[in-house]
Amino acid sequence: MLDVTVIEDPEAAAVSLDPTRARLLAELASAPASAAMLAGRVGLPRQKVNYHLKALERHGLVELAGERRKGNVTERLMRATAASYVISPLALAAVQPDPDRFRDQLSARWLLALGARLVRDVGTLVTGAAKARKRLATYALDGEVRFASAADRAAFVQELTAGVSALIRKYDDPDAEGGRDHRIVVAVHPTVKDRPTADGQPTAAAGQPAVDDRVAAEGRAAVTGRSVVDGRSEPVDDRTTTRDRPQARDHTSVRERSAPELDPQ
């Protein structure tokens, strides 16, 4: 079982969003079970559970874990294919966010579009690497910082911009033979404070602001391999030379994508 997988198919996304099927996925993520076992847990007839399990299996969300005899009946034990699932923007391809439509470093919606593209691209890379049976070289940095004031937060952003911009200028080589493009995403946003519900699950309290009203921000950074070269999903070990790439390099270079407009000098 995978720790997390990305759903790209629209029909699979629709299947996973059904409340009953989502509950079955959660049950099967913890341990394999048969339709009869699940029926008692979710309060549905076994035939109804079987119907839902077949839909989940058809879209690759659950799989056969084994079989066992129970009297004169052979039960199929099913398990979820992943412990958790993320729906890719590709499931809504016609209306997926496109951060290239506009650029506003202080816009939360632009940050959301960047995050959606990150999910889409890394999901495509994971799928391609799995099919090629190759490891995927990625890196992520996750941290949290409490700012004493808005001025401190602005100063932090300015220094972060200068530092990342300097690193990009140092290492970016658009003409490197055999080089490989990588995308860099650095985000700073207020921390969402989770509040436990009656069943102990953390979530934002209903009707309450999800963001702490004190000045706080959480910074997240990730470096991931670029997802598509010449229209193909590109596993990490399958190096592509500049001769294999389109002649016209993207107008938005790695430096321009990653470095804010602020001049670090």
Phi, psi and omega in degrees: 000134177281152177290318179209144176222159184253130178266118181253336183281129181301320181292321177295323178297317180297320179297317184290335183276349175296128185303318180294317181290326176296322177294319178296320177300317180297319179294319184281347176284336181273325180191150176298150180203159177264170178299322180295319179295318182290328183303317181291330182285322185258357177072038179232155175297151181302322181297323179291320178297318178302319179300314180291322180295323179295322178295317179295320180292323181300329182257014173074019181269336172228161181215164180286126179260339180163179179227154177213149178272134176225097187069234179264009184245140173260117181268139174267124176267121183253155175219155176288148179281348179209156177285333178208161185228146175235132179271121181285149172302342177297338177293339174236056190305323185291337183233022180292148180298143178231101182294346179281351179291329178205162180226114178215101186295343180258010180264124177295329180288326176293321176300319178297319178296321177296317179297321179295318178295323178299315178298315181298310185292314181293324176299317178296319179296316180299316179298314180295318180293323179295318179295323180276356182056046178232152179283153182249124182273106176226167179212142177219141176238126181232125181212172179221139182221140177255122179266138179286335183203166177296328179296320177295320179297317179297320179294321178299314180298319180296316179292322178297317179300313182297316183294313180293320179299320179295318179296319180295316178298325182290319189254345182288125178225086184301336184260009183294124177293125181079007179291165182227127180288140173230148177256140180243130177234123176237129184229144171230124181209156177301145180284133175275125181267113178281139177240132182292142176270184182298329181270008176088359180277133180287132176197162176291135182295138181298133177078000181248149178296136183278346182255133179303134183283352173278161182287113178210150177210150180242129179258135178231139178223144178212144173239123182229152175293147179293143194277327189225131171233126182055033176081007181248148167290133189244102176298159191295324186274354180270083187288143181239125181278168181295336179292334182277346184273163174302145183299321182273111177292146179314133178301331178266104183283173177302319180296315184289328178292320192265330185268126175298167185291345184293128178284119184288344183281000000 
